[in-house]
Amino acid sequence: MSSSLLGGLSSAAVYNSGNQNSTIIILIIIAVIITLRTYRGFKGTKFSKFAVYFRPIFYTVATLISLFLIFTSYIEILYLVIAIAFGCLIGLKMGGGVRFFEKDYVIYFKRSALIITLWLASFIARFAVDYFYSSNFYVNLAAELLLGVTTGMLIGEAYHINDKYKKHINKTTG
């Protein structure tokens, strides 16, 4: 899930219902998602073209949807699209840290540690900003743009994952 959507859920749980239990449950779910995503990124996950492209596309769409829900100006949306495009360029430069390996005749890959760390930091920052500074427009926009950049980095990294997968297959079969 996108951090903006999760942040929105947590804000709704805190501000609309005032129920601390629902906030704790949402925080636990977010912690589990972050832990699993980080663990799989560092330790490796089975290669699947669907998963490689689905996650960045999902994060991009979720971020854009949350922006439409939070901000009404087209200029903020334009800023986010530019941030994502800028992040794609960075991801194309930095996303080469992907490594492939085989285990039980199944191909796995480990993502770039730097990109995982940056995305995780922006995810947590976006959630924290939404939770602690929900009324500050500029702080929220900055956090959304930071998350947009790191989401774009995931898209650039997906290109590298696919490219290195092709090279790995050619090396092992040819």
N, C-alpha and C positions, 0 to 999 in steps of 0.2 A: 504494500500500500504506500501511497505517497505520504510523506510526513505532513504535508499541508492538510490532507484529508484526515489523517490521524490526529493532528493537532486540533482541527475543527471538531472532531468527535470528542476529544478530551475537553475542549472548551465548552462544548454543548453540555457535556456531562456535569461539569463543575458549575457553570453559570445558570443553566436552565433548571436542572433538577436539584442542585445543591447536595447531591448524594455523593459522599466520599467513597462509598463502596464501588460505585461505577467508575470513578476516577482511578481507583486502585486497580480494578480489573483491566481497564484500558492501558494503564502503565505497564502492567504485567504482560499483556499481549504485545505491546510495543517492544518491551525488553526481550521477549522470546524471539520476535521477528528479527530484531537487531542481532541478537546472539547467533541465531541460525544462519543468517545471511553472512555475517562476518566469518563464522567458523567455516562454512562452505567455501567462501572466497579464498581464505588462507590455506585450508587443507586440501581443497580440490573438490570438484563436482563433476558428474558425468556430463560429457559433451552432448549437447542437443542444440541444433540450429534454432529450433523453436524457442528454447529457454534463453539462448544468447541474445536473440532479438526481441523476444517478448518483454523481458524485464525493462530494458531501456524505453521501449515504446510505451509500456504501461506507465512507467514513472513519468514520462513526458506528458502523456494524455492526462494522468491524474493531477499533475502539477498545473497544467493549463486549465483543467476544470476547476480546481480549487481557486486559481487566480480569478476566473470568471465569477466565482461565488463571492470572493472577498473584495475584489476591486472592480470598479465599473468603468474605468477610463481605458480607452484603447491604447493610450500611451504606456500604461503599465504592462499591458499585454505585449506591446511591441518591445518593451524593455526585456521582458521575459524571453521572447522569441530570440532576441539578440543575445541574451545571456546563454541560452541553450546552444545557439550556433557557435558562440565563442567557446563554450565548453566542449563542443564537438571537435573544434580545432585543437584544443589542448589535449583532449583524449586521443586524437590521432597522433600527436607528438609523444605523449607519455604512456600510451596504452600498450606499448611493446613489451611490457614485463610479464606477459602471459606465458605460461609454461604448460606443456602437455606431457602426460605420462599414461602408461597403460597398467591396468590392474585387473587380473582375471579376464584378460582379452577384451576389456572395456576401456575406451579412451576417456580420460579425465583431464581437466585443466585447472590450473591455479591462476587466479586473476592477479593483476598488478596490485601489490600491497599498498602502494601510494594512492591509487585511485580508490581502493576500498576505504582506506583511512580518511581521505578527504570527503568522500560521499557520506561516510558514517558521521563525521564531524558536522557536516552541513545538515544532515538529517536530524541529529540531536539538537543542533542550534536552532533549526526551524521550529522544532517542537517546543523547545524552551522559550523561544521568543513568543510563540503563539500562546503559551501558557502564562508567561509572566508579563508580557508587554502587549497584550492583545489589542489595547486601545491606541497604540502608537503606530500610525500609518507608515511612517518612514522606516521604522525598525522592522516592521512586518514586510515591507517591500524589499528591504535590503536582504532579509533572511530568505525571502522567496527567490530573489535573483541569485543569491549564493547557491541555493538548492538547484536552480535552473542551470547554473554553470556546471555543477557536479553531475547533474543528470545528463547534460550534454557530453561530459567526459565519459560517462558510461556508454553513450552511443558511439563515440570515437573508439573506445576500447572494444566494443562489439565488432567493429570492423577488423581490428587486430586479431581478435579471437578467431574469427572466421578465416582470415588470411593465414594465420599460423596453423590452423587446423588443416587447411589444404596442403601446406608445406609438410606438416607432420605425416599426413596420409601418403603424400608422394615419396617421402623419405623412407617410410616403413614398407611400402609396396614396390617401390622402384628401385 
